[in-house]
Amino acid sequence: MHFNKKLFICCQIIIFNLIFIIQVNSLKSLFNINQDKNYKKPIAYIKINTEKELVDSLSFSQLIGKRVSIRSGGHSSCSFSLINDTINLDLSGLKGIRVDKSSKVAFVKSGVLLDEYYNEISRYGLGSTGGMCGSVGIGGIALGGGSNFISPKFGYLVDNILEFKILLANGDIIFSNPFNKYKDLFWALSGSGHGGFGIILEYKIQLHNIQPFYYTNVLNIPIQFVAQTIILVDNFINSTENLNRKLSFNIISSMSTIDTNPAINLSFFFIDGSIEEGEIEFRKLLKLLPWAKLNKNFETNKTFMEIVELAPKDNNQNIREITKSRFIKHINITTAYAFQDFIYFTNSLVKTVKNNDTVTFSNQFYYHGGNHLLENEKSSFIHRCEESKYSVVFYCQYLKGDSDKNIQLYKDNLKKYLPIFGDKIYQNYPDDEISNWQSSYYGNNYKKLQEIKKKYDPLNYFKNEQSIELP
């Protein structure tokens, strides 16, 4: 690379004066770490606040012969936003949201968090698909799918991206959309997750009109009826034409050392129709579930923002966590009872914790709904059709290393259950312990993704543990 003294000085200023190089020991408190012994060790950290700072930081990193790792919201369940011996570029300062109300389009920079995004667009009476955890950065979730309660009607967030503004390894900033010369890159980015094609600066996203209020309700489900509930809810959705795009639901089991009474809730959202229509459909479902009890503390008829704010925010950067997810290939007795059995297991395991640690287990059965009706060819995201209508997410968090023995039992048992649900993995919940991740994330699209990777990053500069490999 040709030496540019001016650029070198500029980058030194960024490194030393903007936020300066942070030592590795300090990094440990800034990111979600699964285990102390496994925490990642970048050599430096740069807080990015402008696109120019990002361009200069990339150039400087290349000048000194170092690769970069990219962090947006810092929610990578496998710490893929950190890579050993790299300069970590923290995009959380790269903020900015511009909304064009007439065309219902938002221009969103990569450092924006989901709750910031939702709050801004809802001011215009507009909403968006995406995740349900507001503290997640849009820079990561948008590339790997992004599903929330209105997704059965409008699809994944990745289906609503109109254009990417991206910084390539050669220093060029380009705009990639389905109609220009970078349409192959657009296809690849739309579902590649942590694929490693470049650094996204900004997303152009299609927004949607939202209702003033949505009919919502919550049922408490006894643990012994979880499997039957899953099967009956699936039958209910399939019983009426187009109902699968009018409602959303999820079943969540939570158990912790703080509250040892297990709570299993079925949340119901009617997302395409009046409050009255939603009440009618909910009452139909309730008749099928005689064991379910209404949660009297839950107020129905909520706004878009009130619903997305129901999800807890994870702001503790010092937690130890494990997150695994699988799309469910088929809803049947085996998969339904496997989910129920694992709830029994986690409820028993949490009671064995003896060290005053705060340990929480969460098991979620989530409906993605109408996503399977969208065109697969427009993106590299393979998780469509009936086999991806549902997913399970298993989450464990704790604070102390003393709990590692209990958590190892959790991990060992979870490994036995995961194959029951299938082998397809949601890119937003990567699994660093699976060997066939290429197939699990990308299926038959992997070879095409490799060719596009070779075209735009021929030296494999943006490489991580499970990024797209060169052919």
C-alpha positions as a printed Julia matrix, in Angstrom:
471×3 Matrix{Float64}:
   0.0     0.0     0.0
   1.3     3.46   -0.89
   2.32    5.39    2.23
   0.3     8.55    2.82
   1.84   10.68    5.56
  -1.21   12.91    5.92
  -3.46    9.9     6.3
  -1.08    8.35    8.8
  -1.1    11.46   10.98
  -4.87   11.75   10.73
  -5.33    8.17   11.84
  -2.92    8.66   14.73
  -5.08   11.54   15.92
  -8.15    9.31   15.73
  -6.44    6.52   17.63
  -4.81    8.58   20.37
  -6.98   11.67   20.77
 -10.5    10.68   19.78
 -10.72    7.79   22.21
  -7.12    6.42   22.17
  -6.06    2.81   22.22
  -7.78    0.94   25.02
  -5.79   -1.9    26.5
  -7.12   -5.43   26.22
  -7.78   -5.75   29.93
 -10.21   -2.84   29.74
 -12.03   -4.38   26.8
 -13.22   -7.23   28.95
 -15.76   -5.0    30.72
 -17.1    -3.48   27.5
 -18.51   -6.55   25.79
 -20.78   -9.51   26.58
 -18.38  -12.3    27.53
 -19.5   -15.93   27.59
 -16.63  -17.25   29.69
 -13.59  -15.47   31.18
 -11.17  -17.96   29.67
 -12.63  -17.48   26.19
 -12.92  -13.69   25.96
 -11.58  -12.19   22.77
  -8.49   -9.97   22.69
  -8.43   -7.19   20.08
  -5.29   -5.1    20.27
  -7.12   -1.78   20.18
 -10.54   -0.18   20.24
 -11.79    2.86   18.29
 -15.12    4.58   18.94
 -16.45    5.69   15.54
 -18.63    8.8    15.38
 -18.49    9.76   11.69
 -18.12    8.0     8.37
 -14.8     9.78    7.79
 -13.45    8.41   11.06
 -14.44    4.95    9.94
 -12.74    5.3     6.55
  -9.57    6.67    8.16
  -9.56    3.95   10.85
  -9.89    1.22    8.24
  -7.01    2.73    6.24
  -4.83    2.99    9.33
  -5.56   -0.61   10.35
  -4.54   -1.82    6.9
  -1.48    0.39    6.96
  -0.15   -1.3    10.09
  -1.11   -4.75    8.79
  -4.04   -5.44   11.08
  -7.54   -6.64   10.3
 -10.58   -5.08   11.95
 -13.54   -6.43   13.88
 -16.85   -4.59   13.8
 -19.15   -3.91   16.74
 -22.54   -2.21   16.56
 -24.74   -3.03   19.55
 -22.4    -5.6    21.09
 -25.07   -8.32   21.28
 -23.26  -11.05   19.35
 -24.1   -14.21   21.27
 -20.78  -15.71   20.19
 -18.78  -12.47   20.49
 -18.28  -12.39   16.71
 -18.07   -8.6    17.0
 -14.67   -9.14   18.63
 -11.75  -10.9    16.97
  -8.32  -11.63   18.43
  -5.43   -9.44   17.26
  -7.65   -6.95   15.42
  -8.52   -3.3    15.83
 -12.09   -3.24   17.04
 -14.22   -0.56   15.39
 -17.16    0.35   17.6
 -19.91    1.81   15.42
 -22.21    2.66   18.35
 -21.39    6.35   17.9
 -22.37    6.32   14.22
 -25.89    7.63   14.83
 -28.46    9.14   12.53
 -32.02    8.46   11.36
 -33.72   10.35    8.54
 -37.34    9.58    7.65
 -39.02   10.43    4.35
 -42.67   10.23    5.36
 -44.04   10.62    1.82
 -42.24    7.51    0.55
 -42.27    5.76    3.94
 -38.51    5.24    3.84
 -35.91    5.56    6.6
 -32.16    6.09    6.24
 -30.56    4.53    9.32
 -26.89    4.55   10.29
 -25.31    1.41   11.69
 -24.82    2.65   15.25
 -28.53    3.13   15.86
 -30.16    0.84   18.42
 -33.54   -0.74   17.72
 -35.36    1.25   20.4
 -33.94    4.48   18.97
 -35.06    3.4    15.5
 -38.56    2.37   16.57
 -39.09    5.53   18.63
 -38.13    7.8    15.75
 -40.16    6.17   12.99
 -43.25    5.76   15.2
 -43.36    9.56   15.53
 -44.45    9.56   11.87
 -47.09    6.86   12.36
 -44.77    4.32   10.77
 -43.36    1.01   11.94
 -40.87   -1.6    10.86
 -40.03   -5.23   11.22
 -36.89   -6.03   13.2
 -36.01   -7.54   16.56
 -37.8    -7.21   19.89
 -34.8    -6.38   22.07
 -34.43   -2.6    21.95
 -30.77   -2.54   23.01
 -29.68   -4.54   19.95
 -27.85   -2.57   17.25
 -29.5    -2.37   13.86
 -26.08   -2.79   12.24
 -26.05   -6.47   13.14
 -29.64   -7.61   13.24
 -30.6    -6.16    9.83
 -28.12   -8.41    7.99
 -29.25  -11.62    9.66
 -33.03  -11.42    9.4
 -34.8    -9.36   12.02
 -38.26  -10.51   13.12
 -40.78   -8.87   15.44
 -44.53   -9.04   16.1
 -45.55   -7.48   12.75
 -43.28   -9.79   10.74
 -46.07  -12.24    9.86
 -47.51   -9.43    7.74
 -44.39   -7.6     6.53
 -41.6   -10.18    6.67
 -38.12   -9.9     8.09
 -36.25   -6.61    8.39
 -33.86   -7.89    5.71
 -36.83   -8.13    3.32
 -37.52   -4.42    3.78
 -34.03   -3.09    3.07
 -33.96   -1.13   -0.18
 -30.27   -0.22   -0.29
 -27.01   -0.59    1.59
 -24.31    2.03    1.91
 -21.15    0.0     2.45
 -17.42    0.54    2.95
 -15.41   -2.1     1.08
 -11.98   -3.43    1.99
 -10.38   -1.34   -0.8
 -11.66    1.86    0.83
 -14.48    2.53   -1.64
 -17.89    3.56   -0.37
 -20.65    2.25   -2.62
 -24.44    2.01   -2.69
 -25.76   -1.48   -3.31
 -29.36   -2.14   -4.37
 -31.24   -4.67   -6.54
 -31.03   -2.47   -9.65
 -27.45   -1.17   -9.9
 -24.18   -2.9   -10.76
 -23.79   -4.04   -7.16
 -27.0    -6.04   -7.14
 -25.08   -9.26   -6.5
 -23.65   -7.73   -3.33
 -27.13   -6.57   -2.31
 -28.39  -10.15   -2.66
 -25.49  -11.43   -0.55
 -25.81   -8.83    2.2
 -29.54   -9.5     2.47
 -29.26  -12.44    4.81
 -25.54  -13.09    5.13
 -25.48  -11.99    8.77
 -21.85  -11.9     9.92
 -20.7   -12.92    6.43
 -17.83  -10.45    6.18
 -18.35   -8.53    2.93
 -17.6    -5.06    4.25
 -18.77   -2.46    6.78
 -22.34   -1.19    6.45
 -22.58    2.55    7.01
 -26.28    3.08    6.42
 -29.48    1.18    5.61
 -32.32    2.45    3.44
 -35.42    0.73    4.84
 -39.01    0.48    3.69
 -41.41    1.42    6.5
 -45.1     0.58    6.95
 -48.19    2.27    8.3
 -48.99    1.13   11.81
 -52.34    0.97   13.57
 -53.07    3.32   16.5
 -53.66    0.23   18.65
 -53.26   -3.53   18.25
 -55.36   -6.09   20.05
 -53.06   -7.97   22.42
 -53.53  -10.46   25.2
 -51.52  -12.85   27.35
 -52.39  -16.34   28.58
 -50.69  -18.24   31.38
 -50.01  -21.83   30.3
 -49.36  -24.68   32.8
 -46.12  -26.44   31.98
 -47.79  -29.81   31.42
 -49.9   -28.32   28.6
 -47.16  -26.45   26.69
 -46.8   -29.11   23.98
 -50.55  -29.39   23.43
 -50.8   -25.62   23.27
 -48.17  -25.46   20.53
 -49.94  -28.07   18.4
 -53.37  -26.49   18.84
 -52.11  -22.97   18.09
 -50.51  -24.24   14.88
 -53.78  -25.91   13.88
 -55.67  -22.71   14.7
 -53.4   -20.61   12.46
 -53.78  -23.04    9.59
 -57.56  -23.35    9.97
 -58.43  -20.0     8.36
 -57.08  -18.63    5.09
 -54.68  -15.69    5.54
 -54.94  -15.86    9.35
 -51.24  -16.67    9.42
 -50.53  -13.1     8.27
 -52.99  -11.45   10.65
 -51.65  -12.53   14.01
 -48.45  -13.12   15.88
 -47.71  -15.09   19.0
 -44.9   -16.47   21.08
 -44.57  -18.74   24.09
 -41.92  -17.81   26.63
 -40.86  -19.73   29.71
 -38.78  -17.85   32.27
 -37.17  -19.23   35.4
 -34.53  -17.63   37.64
 -32.9   -17.92   41.04
 -34.6   -14.65   41.99
 -38.13  -15.88   41.25
 -38.41  -19.65   41.5
 -42.04  -19.73   40.35
 -41.86  -20.62   36.65
 -43.86  -18.35   34.36
 -45.01  -19.6    30.96
 -46.85  -17.03   28.88
 -48.47  -17.14   25.47
 -48.57  -13.64   24.0
 -51.16  -13.01   21.28
 -51.05  -10.01   18.9
 -53.67   -9.32   16.21
 -51.74   -7.26   13.65
 -54.03   -6.81   10.65
 -57.54   -5.72   11.52
 -59.65   -3.99   14.11
 -59.61   -4.43   17.86
 -62.99   -6.11   17.6
 -61.74   -8.63   15.03
 -58.75   -9.39   17.23
 -60.99  -10.04   20.22
 -63.11  -12.46   18.17
 -60.08  -14.47   16.99
 -58.57  -14.52   20.46
 -61.78  -15.89   21.97
 -61.82  -18.63   19.33
 -58.3   -19.61   20.35
 -59.12  -19.45   24.03
 -61.92  -22.01   23.58
 -59.31  -24.46   22.25
 -57.15  -24.06   25.36
 -59.33  -24.81   28.42
 -56.24  -24.97   30.66
 -55.1   -21.44   29.79
 -55.77  -18.57   32.18
 -56.0   -14.92   31.26
 -53.21  -12.77   32.66
 -55.32  -10.18   34.46
 -52.35   -7.87   34.94
 -51.93   -7.42   31.2
 -53.76   -4.53   29.55
 -54.99   -5.18   26.02
 -54.98   -2.77   23.06
 -51.42   -1.51   22.86
 -49.57    0.8    20.5
 -46.68   -0.34   18.33
 -44.17    1.13   20.78
 -45.89   -0.35   23.84
 -45.59   -3.8    22.29
 -41.95   -3.59   21.25
 -41.12   -2.23   24.71
 -42.56   -5.36   26.33
 -39.3    -7.17   25.64
 -36.65   -6.8    28.35
 -33.53   -4.78   27.58
 -30.2    -6.41   28.26
 -27.91   -3.61   29.41
 -25.61   -5.57   31.7
 -22.32   -5.79   29.82
 -20.74   -8.12   32.41
 -23.12  -11.06   32.1
 -22.11  -14.51   30.97
 -24.56  -15.85   28.45
 -25.43  -18.75   26.21
 -27.9   -18.39   23.35
 -28.9   -21.13   20.91
 -31.65  -21.14   18.31
 -33.06  -23.42   15.65
 -35.77  -23.03   13.06
 -38.31  -25.81   13.45
 -38.64  -28.03   10.43
 -42.01  -29.51   11.41
 -44.52  -28.9    14.19
 -45.38  -32.34   15.52
 -45.65  -34.23   18.78
 -41.88  -34.78   18.92
 -40.85  -31.13   18.54
 -43.66  -29.83   20.77
 -42.85  -32.2    23.62
 -39.11  -31.6    23.25
 -39.72  -27.92   23.95
 -41.91  -28.78   26.95
 -39.39  -31.28   28.32
 -36.57  -28.74   28.14
 -38.66  -26.3    30.18
 -38.99  -29.01   32.85
 -35.21  -29.49   32.77
 -34.31  -25.79   33.14
 -36.85  -25.33   35.92
 -35.2   -28.18   37.81
 -31.65  -27.05   37.09
 -32.09  -23.49   38.34
 -33.08  -24.86   41.75
 -29.67  -26.53   42.1
 -27.73  -23.23   42.07
 -26.23  -22.84   45.55
 -23.86  -19.87   45.24
 -26.18  -16.84   45.42
 -25.68  -16.19   41.74
 -28.38  -14.6    39.59
 -29.12  -17.25   36.97
 -31.93  -16.96   34.44
 -33.17  -19.48   31.88
 -35.49  -18.39   29.09
 -37.05  -20.73   26.53
 -38.92  -19.14   23.64
 -41.12  -20.63   20.94
 -41.55  -17.93   18.31
 -43.85  -17.61   15.3
 -42.39  -15.96   12.16
 -45.62  -16.36   10.24
 -46.07  -14.9     6.78
 -42.35  -14.68    6.11
 -42.64  -17.94    4.21
 -44.83  -16.19    1.62
 -42.08  -13.78    0.54
 -39.89  -14.36   -2.49
 -36.71  -16.23   -1.62
 -34.79  -15.28   -4.76
 -34.49  -11.62   -3.73
 -32.06  -12.39   -0.91
 -29.59  -14.95    0.35
 -31.79  -15.58    3.41
 -32.94  -19.19    3.13
 -35.23  -19.45    6.14
 -38.59  -19.46    4.42
 -41.49  -21.84    3.79
 -43.16  -24.11    6.3
 -39.95  -25.42    7.84
 -39.01  -21.93    9.03
 -42.41  -20.73   10.21
 -41.36  -21.22   13.83
 -38.12  -21.03   15.75
 -37.0   -21.91   19.25
 -34.57  -19.75   21.22
 -32.86  -20.97   24.37
 -31.16  -18.35   26.52
 -29.18  -18.58   29.74
 -27.47  -15.77   31.61
 -25.51  -15.68   34.85
 -22.88  -13.59   36.59
 -20.45  -15.8    38.49
 -17.9   -18.37   37.4
 -19.04  -20.5    40.31
 -22.09  -21.39   38.23
 -20.05  -22.88   35.39
 -20.66  -26.44   36.59
 -24.43  -25.97   36.47
 -24.23  -24.22   33.12
 -22.16  -27.06   31.66
 -25.03  -29.41   32.5
 -27.33  -26.97   30.72
 -25.13  -26.91   27.62
 -24.71  -30.69   27.52
 -28.46  -31.25   27.72
 -29.24  -28.53   25.19
 -26.94  -30.2    22.65
 -29.1   -33.31   22.88
 -32.3   -31.39   22.24
 -31.29  -29.05   19.42
 -31.14  -31.72   16.65
 -34.78  -32.6    17.39
 -35.89  -29.22   16.06
 -33.77  -29.28   12.91
 -30.4   -28.17   11.58
 -31.22  -24.67   10.25
 -29.87  -21.82   12.35
 -31.07  -18.23   12.5
 -28.12  -16.0    11.53
 -29.02  -13.58   14.34
 -28.38  -16.38   16.84
 -25.12  -17.87   15.53
 -23.81  -21.1    17.01
 -20.03  -21.31   17.36
 -20.15  -24.97   18.37
 -21.64  -26.42   15.19
 -19.45  -27.82   12.43
 -21.78  -27.54    9.43
 -22.6   -23.85    9.9
 -22.26  -23.2     6.14
 -25.3   -25.35    5.43
 -27.2   -24.4     8.59
 -27.06  -20.66    7.87
 -26.99  -20.54    4.07
 -28.03  -23.89    2.59
 -27.55  -24.11   -1.18
 -26.73  -20.4    -1.38
 -23.3   -20.85    0.17
 -21.33  -21.42   -3.05
 -22.82  -18.31   -4.64
 -21.98  -16.32   -1.51
 -18.39  -17.52   -1.75
 -18.07  -16.2    -5.33
 -19.46  -12.82   -4.32
 -17.1   -12.74   -1.34
 -14.16  -13.35   -3.69
 -15.29  -10.49   -5.92
 -15.61   -7.84   -3.2
 -13.14   -9.04   -0.56
 -10.57  -11.14   -2.49
  -8.0   -11.03    0.33
 -10.55  -12.15    2.92
  -9.81   -9.05    5.0
 -13.22   -9.06    6.73
 -12.8   -12.49    8.22
 -14.26  -13.92   11.39
 -14.77  -17.37   12.82
 -17.82  -18.1    10.64
 -17.59  -15.53    7.85
 -18.1   -16.58    4.24
 -14.97  -18.44    3.13
 -13.2   -17.81   -0.15
 -13.87  -20.54   -2.76
